[in-house]
Amino acid sequence: METHQAKRVEITIEAIMQSRLCETLIDAGVTGFTILPVLGGSGRSGDWVRAGEIGRASGMVQVICIIRSEKLDDLLDAAFGVVERHIGVVSIVDCEVLRAERF
């Protein structure tokens, strides 16, 4: 089966910033993404867990995008405009997809 090169971008950010990040990605030409709740983790500020949180303000989400390589710079510029002022991590990995026309 033929596969096609793509980029997988994972953005972990405060849940309260989810809408702003998604709107920014759409404005940058991203045609699809998946949003997952983050249950907990550990970072510079120490350990944390989502359990027991009353609102979305202190939780985290992960937004995952799979895009063509030529769209990467626009996505990163847009995402960094949101992430740079908040808690967040952006990672990029090479991946392969089966249906390139969807990206």
Buried (B, 14 or more C-beta within 10 A) or exposed (E): EEEEEBBBBBBBBBBBBBEEBBEBBEEBEBEEBEEEEBEEEEEEEEEBEBEEEEEBEEBBBBBBBBBEEEBBEBBBEBBBEBBEEEBBEBEBEEBEBEEEEEB
